[in-house]
Amino acid sequence: MRRLLSIALSGTALLGAVSLVGGCKVGTPSKLEKSIVVATKHHVTVGNKSEKNPIPYTADNLATGKEAFGHYCVACHGMDGQNTGVPFADRMSPPLPPLTAPEVQSYTDGQLKWVIDNGLSPSGMPASKGTLSDDEIWSIVLFLRHLPPAGSAGEPEMYSH
């Protein structure tokens, strides 16, 4: 009887462990989950909503933003900000949106700066505070508002070797 009870308890523990691991599998978020997360980020967790970009749109400032983006952002977002040539972009959870997507472009300039400064949890977006200057971040925000068409900038060199 003890042996039978021991086997039953071991089986239950194994089933529980398998369920726990299986229950942790990452999947694509549903439309409802996505809309809740986007709304929460836009209205609750991402700060600086009213801050304005002090860097005016000029060809030189846009080029500066493109260069800073090229040093810091292309590994995840691609040269065009639309994940072109980034082999893992569609397998991240949550999925990595193209930076031209309405969920990204509907942030204010101040919110985009906040995201670049502080990162975005639970995504893979890292914080750049201490790595990029405010002027570099603002120039990246300017570049994000004027991204080239998908695929037109080529693929990040780091993935073509």
C-alpha positions, 0 to 999 in steps of 0.5 A: 500500500505504501509503495502504491501511495509513493508511486501515486504521489511521484506521478502527481508531482511529475504531472504537476512539474510538467504542467508547470513547465508547459504552462510557462510556454511563451505564445503570441499575445491575443488581440485583447492582451495586446490592446491592454498592454499598448493602452497601459504603456501609452497612458500609465507606465511610459512617462514624459508625455508632454515633453517636446523634442528640442531638436528641429527637423533639418537634414543634418539633425536627421542624419545625426539621428540616423547615425545614432540609431545605426550605432545603438538600435539596428541590432534589434530594429534593422537599418530601417526600423522595421526589423528588416534582416533581424533574424530573431525579431519575429520570435521575441515575446512580446513580438518586436513591432516595426517602429512605423507601427501605429502602436509606436508612432502614436507615442509622443516625442517625449514618450519615445525619448522616455522609452529609449532612456528607460527601456520597456519592460517586459519587452527586450528594449534596454535602457540607454541612460548613461550610454546615449546623450539627451541630444543623441536620443532626441535625434533618434526620436527625430529619425523615428518620425522619418523612417525609410521604407521597409527594406530600402536601407538594407540589412544590418551587416552583423547578420550577413556574415 
